[in-house]
Structure formats: structure tokens, C-alpha cells
């Protein structure tokens, strides 16, 4: 009987039960005071960068603002950027990307 193929309804029900069981057995994460302070500081910096970059123009600004918004949306994810990457994320709207060099010499 274990080799029988499940109907789509049975598959959905099995997935729902597995998800409910996983949720019931979930261990809550505990953050230290240092992690909480770092997180609050980063949120303040990210929100400040978003507010300061509101009126800026440039192709790079929209992508940088989108990345900051995504960072704020995904604060509860376990994989957070390290300090150097976060600083780069904060400064992105204010730094214009280097212009591409044109190698044509006009011949």
C-alpha cells in the first residue's frame, strides 16, 4: 500500500499536515541584547537612507532603494548581510556608479 500513488487531494492534505507538524515543533529563536541593538541600529540607518534618497535622480537610485526596502522586509530571515555589505547597501543610493569607459577612439 505504501507504493500507491496519492491523489492530488491526498498530496495536498499530506503537505498541510506536515507543515502543521513542523510549525508545532518549531523552536523559537532567542536574540541576545547585542543582536537586538545591532538590528535596531541597522533599521534606523536603512530608514534614514530611504528618507534621504527620496528626491534623488539617477538610474542607480531606484535599484538601491528597492534593495533597502527588501532588506527591511526580510529582517526576520536568518541570513543577514555582514557589516561591510550593509554599509555598501546604505551608501548605494548616494554613490553614482562609475561610468563605463568607451574604448572607441573615433577612427
N, C-alpha and C positions, 0 to 999 in steps of 0.2 A: 503494500500500500504506500510505502514511502516513495516509490518510484512514480506514482501517479502524477500527472501534470495538473497543476492547480488552475482553476478558472480565474479569470481576471478579478472577479469579486472576492474570491478566496485570497488571491495575492494581495489585494488592497487591504483586506482585513488583517492578514498576517503582518503586513508592514505597519499598520496602525497599532497593532498590539505590541510589536517590537519597539516602536517609537515611544509608546506609553510606558513600557517597562524600563526603557533606557532613561526616560525622564524621571521615573520614580526612584531609580538607583543613582541619580546624579549627585555628585559630591559638590557642595558649594565651594567656590574659591574664596580664600581669605587673603585680603591685601594688607600689607604692612602699612604703617603710618607713612613711611618714606615713599612707598609706591603711590599712596593716595596723594601726597603732597606733589610728587612729580607729575602725576596725572592732572591735578588741578592747575598747576603752573602751565602745562602744555595746552590745556583747554583755553586758558586766558590768553596765551600767546597766539594761538590759532585764531581765536575770535577777534583779537586785536588786528592781526594781519588781514583778516577778511574785511573788517570795517575800514581800515586804511586804504585798501585796494579797490574800493567801490568805484571811484570815478576814473580809475586809470585806464589808459588805452593801450592797445598792443595785442598782437596775436598770442603772446605768451601768457597774458593775464587771465584769460578765460580758462585755460587749462590748469593754471596754478590755483585759481580759486576753486575749481572743481576738485582738485586733489585735496585741498584743505577741507572742503565740505565732506568729502568721502572719509577723510581721517576722523572728523568729528562724528560721523555716523557710525564708524566702526571702532569706537572706543572700547567696547566690550570684547573685541576679538583678542585672542591670546597673542597673536603676532603683531607687535607694535614696532615702529621704526626705532633704530638706535638714535642717540643724541645728534650725531653728525647728519644723519639723513633727515631728522626732524628739523634741524636748523636750515637745511637746504630747502625743505618744504615751506618753511616760514618765509624765507627770503625770495622764493621763486617769483612772486608777483612783482617784485620791485627791481629785479635784475633782468634787463633785456638780454636775450640770448645772443651770443656772438654772431655777427653777420657772416654768411658763407662767402668765402673768397672766390672770386671769379678768376679762373686761370687763363681765360682767353685774353690775348694781347692785342686784339683788334687788327690782326693781319688780314 
